[in-house]
């Protein structure tokens, strides 16, 4: 389960996402015929793990009276066998909350942010993902899930997935690198 297993393993000194990162790095190397920069699988696994909590929480708040707390929902997921992103996300429980949409979103966001921040801070990887990237990704993943639920395009991001470092690939929509290249307004 998403939070319970991760918390127990991390507190026990383990790195539960190491095999996932290693498989993603190996698959990326096969696909692009060169090693992936170490930051790319590290960033993708962090982002995908956070999405497992954010996406169901956002959609539950938007489309039901449910507030999803990732620490109590019993979230679990399987990985797509070739590309290794999460699929078949399941939850065991959620609390029905008689509240208006804005309040449900606020409660779900607070629960997600608490769990996601703890995960991001204790996330281990071979790459030195700084605090700005880790905590930025917590907020970015929530904002991306919320934008999708609203039918909007991807928002600008603070964090980077480093996909641009692969041959023939460019920055994703919302990448902070794109904002740095834009000329100042009025120029």
Secondary structure, DSSP 8 states (H G I E B T S, - for coil): -HHHHHHHHHHTT--TTHHHHHHHHHHHHHHHTS---HHHHHHHHHHHHHHHHHHHHHHHHHHSSEE--TTTS--EEEE-TTT--EEEEE-S--EE----HHHHHHHHHHHHHHHHHHHHHH---SS---HHHHHHHHHHHHHHHHHHHTT------SS---GGGSTT----TT-HHHHHHS--TT-
